[in-house]
Amino acid sequence: MRQPRIEWDILILLLCMFGFSLAIIWSVNPTYFTSQLAFFLTGIIIFFIFRAIRADIYQKVGILFYAISVILLIITLLSPDVRGSSRWIFFGDYRIQPSEIIKPFLIVSYASFLVNKKSGVLNSFAIFLLLLIPLILIFLQPDLGSAIIYFAFSFAMIFANGLPLSAIAVSVVFGLIGSPFIWHILKDYQRQRILNFLSPNSDPQGAGYNAIQAMIAVGSGKLFGQGLGRGSQSHLRFLPENHTDFVFASLVEEFGFLGSTLVLVFYSYLFYRLLRLMIQTQDRFTYLVIVGVFMQIFTQFFVNIAMNIGLIPITGVTLPLISAGGSSIIATLISLGIVFSLSKNKKHTPLVIG
């Protein structure tokens, strides 16, 4: 079947975001410039590959995607630790982060499970377990940031599929009851980050250092920024992880309020396009996939920017399509490729949810 026309607006949008990403990475940490450019070029190719796959195939491979994803997460837990975490699988000098790569595949799997779910308490419990297993495996790495993103898009997809308000109320009650337990199973550094968020100046040279330096970088950007290559916080190494977790702070410092606002406009247009596709589709499977992808990108975007400006505790979440990191770039572009494959396929018959 001949593929529909190319979404030129999305391609131009991606190129603009790539331009900002390459510029700030070249400025603050040029070591990663070449690899970042390679990831972008590879990601665009992968975007078109997943966009070209027939829409009906995605629903058929849901269980396969799920099985591969769980296996990769188990292998990750058995891999060597890096700074106290097991988040990567190593291939010689290269490494991938499965918790990033499998996001689009789990979204497709969850949509397939939810669409084909039969009524009944037992089937609902089975779906709940299928959603919970990857979440637990990611939390054990430990990767709280990714776990938050997985919870966000999983819950959004369940809600979009018709979760009763009574079930939401019960979930909230159990969440409140279980919060003390969750607090105790957090790692010491994770609890410290939350405590420091409540009082960042209590330990400015220790646990509060990252948050304080990020806010200083954001504030120093002012209206026009200090200029590319002139950000003092980034270039004097006061700002940690200035090319990944805190890339937004680096960007604001050098491009200022105007430059960072332009980046926010780019994200806003991407979210608008996803919401528009979500509203227009008549197919339940496509609808759930777009809900999942929207929440995947939006949650990651919100958490990263919010922690950069001191609105939430520090978590290890990158800014999609801007931060350095191949796994995140590839995962985001796979997600978008799947969305445009599903939304543009006119022969994909709407499913009836019984």
N, C-alpha and C positions, 0 to 999 in steps of 0.2 A: 504493500500500500504506500502511495506517495505521501511523504510527510508534509504537514501544513507549513505555511510560511514561517520563516525564522522570526523570533521575537526580538526585533532590532532594539527596541527600547531597553530590554533587559540586558542585552549584550553591551550596549553603550553604558548602561548603569554599572555593570560589572567592570568594564574597562576603567571607568572613572574611579571606582573604589580601589581597583588594583593600583592605579596611579598614585593615590594617596598612600596606600600601604607601602609600595616600593620606595616612595619618596621619604617617608618617615623612617623606614628601616635602613635605607642607605645613609640617612643622617645619624641615627642613634646607634646602630650596630651593623655596619656594612658587611660584616662577616656573613650575614644571613641573606644578603641581597640576591646573590646568584641562585641559591636554593629556592628562595621565595619566588623569583621569576620563573624558575623551572616548574614549581608547583602550580603556579597560575596557568602556565601554558598547558601542562598536563591536565589540570582541572577542567579547562575549557573543552579539551578533546573528550574527556570523560563525560562532561555535561551533554555533549551532542550524542555520545554513544547511548546514554541512558534515555535521552529524549527520543531516540530513534526506535527503542524497543516498543513492541506492540503493547498497548495498555492492558489487554486481557491476560497477558503473560504474568504481570505483576501479582494479580490475585491468586494465580495458580501456584506461585513459588513462595507463598507466605510462610509455610511450615519449614521449607528448606532454608530461607533467610533466617528464621528464628533459630533453627538448630545450629547453623554455622556461627551465628552471633554468640550463642551461649558457649559453644566450644572455644571460640576465640577468647572469651572472657575468662574461662577456666584456665586456658593456657597462659593468659596474662598473669593470673594469680600465682602460677608456678614459675614465672620468669624471675630473673634476678632483680633485687630491689635497687632503686635509684633514689637516693636521699630519703629512704624510709618508705617508699611507695613502689608498688608493683603495677605500673600503668602501661608498660611498653613491651612489645615483642621485638627482639633484636634479630637482624639479618646482617651479620658482619658489622660493618660500620653504620648501617642504617637501622632505623627503628620506626615502628608504627604504633599508634595509640588506638587499640581496638575500640575503647569506649567512645572515641570520636567517629571512627570509620563506620561503625555498625548502626549509628543513629538512624539514617534513612532506611536501612533494611529492617530494623525493628519497627519503625513506623508502618512500613508496608505490611509486616507480619501482623501487627496489632489490628490494622484496618481489616485485614483478611479474617482474622479471628472474630472480630466484633460483628462484621457483616454476616458471617455464616453461623453466628451463635444462635442456638435454639433456646427457647425460654426454659426457665427452671432454675431453682436454687443451685443445684449441682453444677450445671453448665456455667452459671455466673461465677461460682467459686473456682472452677477450672480456669476461666479467663483471668480471674484475679491472681491466681498462682503463676500463670504464664507471664503476667505483667510484673509480678514481684521478683521472680528469680533473677532476671538481669539486673534489676535495681539493687538487690542484695549483693550480687557479685561485684558490681561497681563500687558500692559503699565499702566493701571489704578491701579494696585495693590499697589504701582508702582514697576515694576521689569524691569528696562531698559536692564539689561544684558540678560535676557531670551527673551525680545522683539527683541533684535538684532539677537539672534540665530534663532528665528522664522522667522524673515524677511529674513535672509540669506538662509535658506533651502526652504522657500516658493518661493522666487525669482529664486533660482537655478532650482527648479522643473518646474516653468513656462518657464524659458529660455530653459531648456532641452526639453520641449515639443514642441518647435518651436516658441518661441516669436520673432516676427519680429524686425529687428533692428530699424525701425521707432518707434515702441512702447517703446523700450529701451531709445531712444533719448528723447521721450516725457516724460518718467518717470524721467529721469535725470533733464530735464528742470523744471518739477513740483517740484522735490525734492529741487532744488536750490531756487526756488521761495518760497517754503514753509518752508525753513530752519529758517527764523526769527520767524515764528509762532511756530515751534517745540521748539526753544530756550525758548520762553515765557511759554510754557506749562510744561517745565521741572521743577522738584522740586528744591528748593534752593540748597540743598546739591549736586544735580546732576550738576547744573551749576557751583557750586564751584569746583567740581572735574575736570571739563573741564578747568576752568581757572587755577586751580592749576597745571594741566598737562603742561600748557604752561610755568608756572613759579613755579616749585615745592618748591623752596627755599624762596618764598615770605611769606610763613606761615609754617615754619618747625615744629612747635609744635602744629599746628592745622590741617588745611585741607591737608597740604602736608606731614603730619607725616607718614601715611601708605606707600605712594610711596617711601619716602626716606628710611625708615626702610627696606622695601623689597629689594631695590637696595643695601643697605649695607650688608644684609644677603647674597645676590647672590655674591657680590664681595668678601666677606670674605671666601667663600668656596674654592676659588683658584682651584688648579688642583685635589687634592685628597680629599678635604673636611676636616672639623674639626673632623669628626668621629661621629658615631651614639651616640646620647645623649650628645654631646659636643657643639652643636650650641649655641653660646652666645645670638644671637638675639632672637632665639626661646625660649630658656630656661629661659632667664631673662625677658621674656615677653615684649621685645621691639617690636617684630613683632606681630601685631594683626592677629587674625583669622589664626593662623599658621597651622591649620589642615584642613582648607577649602579653602578660597579664595587665601591665600598665602602659600599653601602647597608646591608649586614649589620652592619658595624662601627658605623654610625650607629644602627641599630636596637638593638643590644646596649647601646650607651652610654645611650640614653634609656629603653629598656624593661627593661634589666637581664637577668639570667640567666633569670628566670621568663618574661618576655615573649618572649625569643628561643627558649626551650624550647617555648613554645606554637606558635611559627611552625614549629619543627622537627617538632612533632607533626602539624601540618597537612600538611607535606610527606610525613611517614611514612604518613599515611592515604592520600594520593594514590598513593604508590608501592605500598601494599598493594592498592588497588583495581586498579591496572594489572597487578600480578602475579597477582591472582586471576582477572582476565579472561584473562590469558595462559595460565594453567593450565587454565581451563575450556573454552577454545575447541577445537573439533575441526577447524578449517579452517587449513590451512598458511599461506595468504596472510595471514589475519587474525592468526595467531600471529606471523609475521615483522614485520608492521606494529607490533603492540603491543611486541615486543622493541625495535624501532627507536625508538619514541616513549618507552618507558621509559628507554632509554639516553640519548636526547637530553636529557630533562629531568633525569635523575639526574646525568649527567656535568656538566651546566651548574651544577646545584645544588651538587655536591660541589666542583668547581673553584673556584667563587666563594667559598664559605664557607671552604674550606681556605686560600685565599690571604689571606682576611681575618684569619685567626688564625695565619698564619705557617707553615702546614704545607707549602706548595708555593710556587714562585716566582710573582710577580705576572703575571697575564695579563688581557687585556681581555675578561673574561667577566662578564655581568650575572647577577643572581639572578632566575630565572624567576618571573614574576607579582608580583615585589616591586620590582625596580629600575625606574626611569623609562626609558621607551623603547617606542615603539609597535610597532616591528618584532618585538621579542622577545615582547611580549604577544600580538600577533596570531598569530605563528607557533605559540606554545604552545597557544593556544585552538583553532587550526585542527587541530593534532595531536590534541588531546583530542576534538574533534568527529568526526574521522575514526575514531578508536578506538571511540567509542560507536556510530557508524553501523555499523561492521563487526561489533562484538560483539553488537549487538542484532538483527541481521537473521537471522531464523530460516530464511529460504529460501536462504541462501547455501550452495551445495553444496560439501562438502569436496573439495579437489583431491587427486589422487593423484600423488605425486612418483615419477617413474620413473628 
